[in-house]
Amino acid sequence: MDPFEYEEEIKFLDLGVPAIVYQQRAWSPDDQELLHLETGLRRSDDDGVLAVTIALPRVAEVSEGWIEDGRVELASTSVSRAKGGAGLAAVRRKYELREDTISYDIAMATDGVPTLTTHLIGALRRVA
């Protein structure tokens, strides 16, 4: 995939329990066209295991991993697709929080590229 420009935001909702709901969206800075949208539920247990359920258009991803010292690593345990869903086969997500910046590295495997390959690397700064 050729590099391209996009803008992005993530919103978090604290439920008051050990779970957080989030919404992530990305859009074209030129025409504001929506490029990506996902909503998820992140829940951790007492052992530091993090379980994430993510809904994308016509795709659902379940991942597990860990959270420690501002770092999160997740790997998909299952990916399900509805008719017309993207050919996603597996995902690996890494996040790191330092002060007011979340850095991320997302790798994907697809029907066409069956090995995990870097898809996106970026950073988001807190604005609110």
C-alpha positions in Angstrom: 0.0 0.0 0.0 1.3 3.4 -0.9 1.7 6.0 2.0 -1.2 8.5 2.3 -2.2 11.4 4.6 -5.0 11.0 7.1 -6.2 12.6 10.3 -7.4 10.5 13.3 -9.0 10.6 16.7 -9.7 8.2 19.5 -12.3 8.8 22.2 -12.4 6.8 25.5 -15.4 6.3 27.8 -14.7 5.2 31.3 -17.5 2.9 32.5 -16.4 2.9 36.2 -15.5 -0.8 36.0 -12.3 -2.4 34.7 -13.4 -1.8 31.1 -13.1 1.1 28.7 -15.2 1.7 25.5 -13.4 3.5 22.7 -14.1 4.8 19.2 -11.4 5.4 16.7 -11.9 7.1 13.4 -9.7 8.3 10.6 -10.6 10.7 7.7 -9.0 12.3 4.7 -7.7 15.8 5.4 -8.6 16.9 1.9 -12.3 16.1 1.7 -13.1 14.8 5.2 -14.1 11.4 3.7 -14.3 8.7 6.4 -11.5 6.2 5.9 -11.7 4.0 9.0 -14.0 3.5 11.9 -13.8 1.0 14.8 -15.5 0.7 18.2 -14.2 -1.5 20.9 -14.4 -2.7 24.5 -11.1 -3.1 26.4 -11.3 -5.1 29.7 -8.4 -6.2 31.9 -8.4 -8.8 34.7 -6.4 -8.9 37.9 -3.5 -10.7 36.2 -2.9 -7.9 33.7 -4.5 -9.9 30.8 -6.3 -7.5 28.5 -9.2 -8.7 26.3 -10.4 -6.5 23.5 -13.5 -6.9 21.3 -13.4 -4.6 18.2 -16.2 -3.9 15.7 -15.3 -2.6 12.3 -17.7 -2.4 9.3 -18.6 -6.0 8.5 -15.7 -7.4 10.6 -15.3 -8.3 14.3 -12.0 -8.9 16.0 -11.2 -10.4 19.4 -7.7 -9.9 20.7 -5.9 -10.7 23.9 -2.7 -9.4 25.3 -1.3 -7.5 28.3 -1.0 -4.0 29.7 2.0 -2.9 31.8 3.7 0.4 32.5 1.9 2.4 29.8 2.4 -0.3 27.1 -0.2 -2.6 25.5 0.4 -5.5 23.2 -2.5 -7.4 21.6 -2.8 -10.2 19.1 -6.0 -11.4 17.6 -7.4 -14.7 18.7 -10.2 -14.6 16.1 -11.5 -12.5 13.2 -15.0 -12.9 11.8 -16.4 -11.4 8.7 -19.8 -10.8 7.3 -20.5 -10.9 3.6 -18.4 -8.1 1.9 -16.1 -7.7 5.0 -12.5 -6.9 4.4 -10.2 -9.9 4.0 -8.6 -9.4 7.4 -7.1 -12.6 8.8 -5.1 -11.5 11.9 -4.0 -8.4 13.7 -1.2 -7.4 16.1 -1.5 -4.1 17.9 1.1 -2.3 20.1 0.4 0.9 21.9 2.6 3.0 24.2 1.5 6.0 26.4 4.1 8.6 27.2 2.8 11.7 28.9 0.0 13.0 26.5 1.0 10.9 23.5 -0.2 7.4 22.4 2.1 5.8 19.8 0.9 2.8 17.9 2.2 0.1 15.6 -0.5 -2.1 13.9 0.3 -5.1 11.8 -2.2 -7.1 9.7 -2.4 -10.4 7.8 -5.0 -10.5 5.0 -6.3 -13.1 2.5 -3.8 -11.6 0.0 -0.8 -11.2 2.4 -1.0 -14.1 4.9 1.9 -13.0 7.2 1.6 -10.1 9.7 2.9 -7.0 7.9 3.1 -3.4 9.2 0.0 -1.6 8.3 0.1 1.7 10.3 2.6 3.4 12.6 1.6 6.7 14.2 1.1 8.8 17.3 -1.8 10.7 18.7 -1.6 13.6 21.2 -4.2 14.3 23.9 -6.3 17.4 23.2 -9.0 17.2 25.8 
